[in-house]
Amino acid sequence: MRIAAIDIGSNAARLLINEVVTDASGQARFTKLNLLRIPLRLGMDVFQKGEIGTEREKMVLQSMKVFRSLMDIYNIQHYRACATSAMRDARNGSNIIKKVHKTANIKIEIISGDEEASLIYENHIADSMDDQYGYLYIDVGGGSTELMYYENKKLLYKRSFNIGTIRILQDLVNDFHWDELKKEIQQKILGDKPIIAIGSGGNINKIFSLSKTKDKKPMTAHYLKTVYKEILPLSVPERMVKYNIREDRADVMIPALQIFNKVMQWGKINQIYVPKISVADGLIQSIYKKLNQHS
């Protein structure tokens, strides 16, 4: 069975195509066949002007046609397409969604921040947790940051905050937003157990790759602070050359590190694991789960 997931975020749109096979023990095995990322940067328009501009609207329509063509080539029978913070906030979001359906035959759902957090939960990240610790899942996007806190493999807290990398770049995150995040962590997450972080999003994935940390090993809070100080003085072109990264990654790395560093400081967290899971992965899992319930 082949399943596709489309995640339209504030910074980029992603199409993930997976093949799912059941092994001898009845367990589903997911194999990635293709992942395509297009930096639409919808948040650049929406968070300043309140709507998606003409040029970016064209990019959305063209991208969705490409996604539809790829899904047809892979003979995808089941898919789910979701849009998050930027499309949610855009005055013309619902109108663009109608155009996408008409021109590319893709139905897009706008999901809330809480639903976004729930999709991450579909990745079964609680399965391998040690009961001695609390685990704070931190998903940093262009428009929002989702936090989920687990103890004893149970989800105890989840919330979405309008603090994202593009919002920070556009000076739309102020002391009120940071104070609210700090209070939530201190009042609703901090407890008796030491906390370990689990990070997701394109920026932390890239920072993890640059760190040369081995898979399934954590990065330290000290390392993230060191990287932040190293990158901060560099211009965007200098970052692109030094780290061999795209412009649309180079400009949002500093805001992403700000978010991770603050959350880890306020949560008294010393280590962060980066399993490279995403909303798109959660979408794949949710589609498969739903299909199984109906079979």
C-alpha positions in Angstrom: 0.0 0.0 0.0 1.3 3.5 -0.9 0.2 6.5 1.2 1.0 10.2 0.7 1.0 13.1 3.1 1.1 16.8 2.3 2.1 19.3 5.0 1.8 23.0 4.0 3.6 24.9 6.7 4.5 28.6 7.1 8.0 28.1 5.7 7.7 25.2 3.3 5.3 22.6 1.8 6.3 18.9 1.9 5.0 15.9 0.0 6.0 12.6 1.7 5.2 9.3 -0.1 5.5 6.0 1.9 5.1 2.3 1.1 3.6 0.3 3.9 4.0 -3.4 4.2 3.1 -5.8 7.0 5.8 -8.1 8.2 5.4 -11.7 9.4 4.6 -10.6 12.9 1.8 -8.3 11.6 3.7 -5.1 12.3 3.4 -2.3 9.7 6.8 -1.3 8.1 7.0 2.2 6.6 9.5 2.9 3.8 10.0 6.4 2.4 9.8 6.4 -1.4 10.0 10.1 -2.0 10.1 13.4 -0.1 9.8 16.7 -1.9 10.1 20.1 -0.1 9.2 23.4 -1.7 10.0 26.6 0.2 6.7 28.5 -0.3 7.4 30.8 2.8 3.7 31.6 3.1 4.3 33.1 6.5 6.4 35.9 5.0 3.1 37.3 3.5 0.6 36.2 6.0 2.1 37.3 9.3 2.7 40.9 7.9 -0.2 41.4 5.5 -2.8 39.0 6.8 -3.1 37.2 3.4 -1.2 35.2 0.9 0.0 37.5 -2.0 -0.5 36.9 -5.7 3.0 35.5 -6.3 2.9 33.0 -3.5 -0.6 32.0 -4.4 0.7 31.1 -7.9 3.5 29.1 -6.2 1.0 27.2 -4.1 -1.1 26.2 -7.1 2.0 25.2 -9.2 3.4 23.2 -6.3 0.2 21.3 -5.7 0.0 20.4 -9.4 3.5 19.0 -9.1 2.5 17.1 -5.9 -0.6 15.7 -7.7 1.5 14.6 -10.7 3.9 12.7 -8.4 1.1 11.1 -6.5 -0.4 9.9 -9.8 3.0 8.5 -10.9 3.3 6.6 -7.6 -0.3 5.5 -8.0 -1.3 6.8 -4.6 -4.7 5.7 -3.4 -4.8 7.3 0.0 -3.5 10.8 1.0 -4.1 13.6 3.4 -3.1 17.2 2.9 -3.0 19.6 5.8 -2.1 23.3 6.2 -1.0 24.9 9.4 -0.3 28.3 10.9 0.1 30.6 7.8 -2.9 29.2 5.9 -4.9 29.2 9.1 -4.2 32.9 9.6 -4.6 34.0 6.0 -7.8 35.9 5.1 -7.8 34.3 1.6 -6.7 30.8 2.8 -10.1 29.1 2.2 -10.3 30.7 -1.3 -6.9 29.3 -2.2 -7.8 25.9 -0.9 -10.9 25.9 -3.2 -8.6 26.8 -6.2 -6.2 24.0 -5.3 -9.0 21.5 -5.3 -10.2 22.8 -8.6 -6.8 22.9 -10.4 -4.9 20.1 -8.7 -7.6 17.8 -7.3 -6.1 18.0 -3.8 -8.3 18.6 -0.8 -6.5 20.6 1.9 -7.6 20.7 5.5 -6.7 23.6 7.7 -5.7 22.1 11.1 -5.3 23.8 14.5 -2.1 23.9 16.5 -3.5 21.3 18.8 -4.3 19.0 15.9 -0.7 19.6 14.6 0.6 18.5 18.0 -1.7 15.4 18.0 -0.3 14.4 14.6 3.2 14.3 16.0 1.8 12.0 18.8 0.9 9.5 15.9 4.7 8.9 15.5 4.7 6.7 18.7 7.4 8.8 20.2 6.3 7.7 23.7 7.0 4.0 23.1 10.7 4.0 23.9 10.7 6.4 26.8 12.3 5.7 30.2 9.9 6.2 33.1 12.7 7.8 35.2 12.4 10.9 33.1 9.8 13.4 31.8 10.0 14.1 28.0 9.3 17.4 26.4 8.6 17.2 22.7 9.4 20.5 20.9 8.3 21.1 17.3 9.5 24.4 15.9 7.9 25.7 12.7 7.7 29.0 10.8 4.5 30.1 12.4 4.2 28.2 15.7 5.9 26.0 18.3 4.2 22.9 19.6 5.0 21.5 23.0 4.0 18.1 24.3 5.0 16.7 27.7 5.1 13.0 28.6 5.6 11.1 31.8 5.3 7.3 32.2 4.6 7.1 28.4 1.5 9.2 28.8 0.8 12.6 27.2 0.1 15.0 30.1 0.3 18.4 28.3 0.1 19.8 24.8 -0.1 23.3 23.5 0.6 25.3 20.4 2.2 28.8 20.7 2.3 31.5 18.1 6.1 31.7 18.3 7.7 30.6 15.0 10.9 31.3 13.1 9.3 33.5 10.5 7.2 35.4 13.1 10.5 36.1 14.9 12.2 37.2 11.7 9.4 39.7 11.2 9.6 41.0 14.8 6.1 39.7 15.6 7.2 37.8 18.8 7.4 40.1 21.8 8.1 39.8 25.6 4.4 38.9 26.2 4.8 35.8 24.0 8.0 34.7 25.6 6.7 35.3 29.1 3.6 33.2 28.4 5.8 30.4 27.1 8.1 30.6 30.1 5.1 30.5 32.6 3.6 27.5 30.9 6.8 25.6 31.1 7.5 26.5 34.7 3.9 26.0 36.0 2.6 23.1 33.9 5.7 21.1 32.9 8.4 21.4 35.5 8.1 18.8 38.2 10.1 16.2 40.2 11.5 14.3 37.2 14.4 15.5 35.2 13.3 16.3 31.6 14.8 15.2 28.3 13.9 17.1 25.1 12.9 15.6 21.8 13.2 18.1 18.9 11.6 18.2 15.5 11.5 20.6 12.5 13.8 21.3 9.6 16.1 23.5 11.6 16.9 21.2 14.5 17.3 18.3 11.9 19.9 20.4 10.1 21.7 21.4 13.3 21.8 17.8 14.3 23.4 16.9 11.0 25.9 19.6 11.3 26.8 18.4 14.9 28.0 15.0 13.6 26.2 13.5 16.6 25.5 9.8 16.0 21.9 8.7 15.4 20.0 7.9 18.6 22.4 10.0 20.6 21.4 13.4 22.1 22.9 16.8 21.6 23.6 18.9 24.7 22.0 22.2 25.7 25.6 23.5 25.8 26.2 22.6 22.2 23.0 24.4 21.0 24.1 27.6 22.9 27.6 27.3 21.3 26.2 26.9 17.8 23.9 29.9 18.4 26.9 32.1 19.4 28.8 30.8 16.4 26.1 31.5 13.8 24.7 34.8 15.2 27.4 37.1 13.9 27.4 35.6 10.4 25.3 37.1 7.6 22.9 34.9 5.7 25.2 34.5 2.7 28.1 33.6 5.1 25.9 31.0 6.8 25.0 29.5 3.4 28.7 29.1 2.4 30.0 27.9 5.8 27.3 25.3 6.5 26.4 24.5 2.8 22.7 25.3 3.4 19.9 27.0 1.4 19.0 30.7 2.0 15.5 29.7 3.3 17.3 27.6 6.0 20.1 30.0 6.7 17.8 32.9 7.8 15.6 30.9 10.1 18.3 28.9 12.0 18.9 31.7 14.5 15.2 32.1 15.4 14.9 28.3 15.7 17.9 28.1 18.1 16.5 31.0 20.1 13.3 29.0 20.7 15.1 25.7 21.5 17.5 27.4 23.8 14.9 29.3 25.8 12.6 26.2 26.1 15.5 24.1 27.3 16.7 26.7 29.7 13.2 27.3 31.3 12.6 23.5 31.4 16.1 22.9 33.0 16.8 20.5 30.2 20.4 19.3 29.4 19.9 17.0 26.4 17.8 16.9 23.2 17.2 13.9 21.0 16.4 14.5 17.3 14.7 11.4 15.8 13.8 13.3 12.5 10.1 12.9 12.6 7.6 15.4 11.3 4.0 16.4 10.8 4.1 14.6 7.5 5.2 11.4 9.2 2.3 11.8 11.6 -0.1 12.2 8.7 1.1 9.0 7.2 0.6 7.2 10.5 -2.9 8.7 11.0 -4.0 7.6 7.5 -2.8 4.1 8.0 -4.5 3.9 11.4 -7.8 5.1 9.9 -7.6 2.6 7.0 -6.9 -0.3 9.5 -9.9 0.7 11.6 -12.2 0.5 8.5 -10.7 -2.7 7.2 
